[in-house]
C-alpha cells in the first residue's frame, strides 16, 4: 500500500513538474475598466471558451495557471475588446493606456507583437490609399494615371503583407504561432471562396513545412478537407 501511495504521489509530482506556469498581469490607465471582467478565452470549433477570468480593480488584473504547452488565446476586457497573446511559461505584461496596448514579457509574445506591428504598418498604408486618390484628383491627375498608380501601390502592399506573413509562419513552424497563423490564412481562403481550399501562399507554406507542422491537428484537418472537396 505504501508503495502504491508513493507511486501516485511521484506521478502527481511529475505531472505538476511537466506543466508550465503562466501569469497574465495587466494594468490600465483607463478607470472605466474598473469593475469589468477580464477573460482569457480560446477558440474551439468557432466558439470561445473561457479559460480564466478576474475582475479589474484599480486598473489592475492578474490571472495565472498551468498549461502543458503554449497556447494562442485572446484576453477580453468585458465582452468587446480582445487582445491576442500566447500563454506560455513566464509573465505576460499587458499595459493599456490611451487606447494603446503594449504586450511584453515572454519570447513568443515578443515575436507575435513585432509581427503585428509590421503588419499594422502595412494596413495603415493601404488605408491611406483613398486619401491619396482624393489628393491626386485635386492635383490634376487623370483617371487612368490614378488607377495605374493606386493599383500598383495596392499590389505592392499586398505582396509585402504576403511576404511578411509567409516569413513569420516559416520562422515559427516549430511553435503555436506558426500553426495558428497558418490556420488564419486557411480561414481567410475559406471565407473568400466559400469552401475549404488553398492558395499559392498556403501551398508553399505547407510544402516546405516539417512533418511536425503538417501533423498538427488543425492543419491536418483543414488540408484533408481541401483534398476531399470541403467535406
C-alpha positions, 0 to 999 in steps of 0.5 A: 500500500505504501508503495502504491501511495508513493507511486501516485504521489511521484506521478502527481509530482511529475505531472505538476513538474511537466506543466508550465506556469503562466501569469497574465498581469495587466494594468490600465490607465483607463478607470472605466475598466474598473469593475469589468471582467477580464477573460482569457478565452480560446477558440474551439470549433468557432466558439470561445471558451473561457479559460480564466477570468478576474475582475479589474480593480484599480486598473489592475488584473492578474490571472495565472495557471498551468498549461502543458504547452503554449497556447494562442488565446485572446484576453477580453476586457468585458465582452468587446475588446480582445487582445491576442497573446500566447500563454506560455511559461513566464509573465505576460505584461499587458499595459493599456493606456490611451487606447494603446496596448503594449504586450511584453514579457515572454519570447513568443509574445515578443515575436507575435507583437513585432509581427503585428506591428509590421503588419499594422504598418502595412494596413495603415498604408493601404488605408491611406490609399483613398486619401491619396486618390482624393489628393491626386484628383485635386492635383490634376491627375487623370483617371487612368494615371490614378488607377495605374498608380493606386493599383500598383501601390495596392499590389505592392502592399499586398505582396509585402503583407504576403511576404511578411506573413509567409516569413513569420509562419516559416520562422515559427513552424516549430511553435503555436504561432506558426500553426495558428497563423497558418490556420488564419490564412486557411480561414481567410481562403475559406471565407473568400471562396466559400469552401475549404481550399488553398492558395499559392501562399498556403501551398508553399507554406505547407510544402516546405513545412516539417512533418511536425507542422503538417501533423498538427491537428488543425492543419491536418484537418483543414488540408484533408478537407481541401483534398476531399472537396470541403467535406 
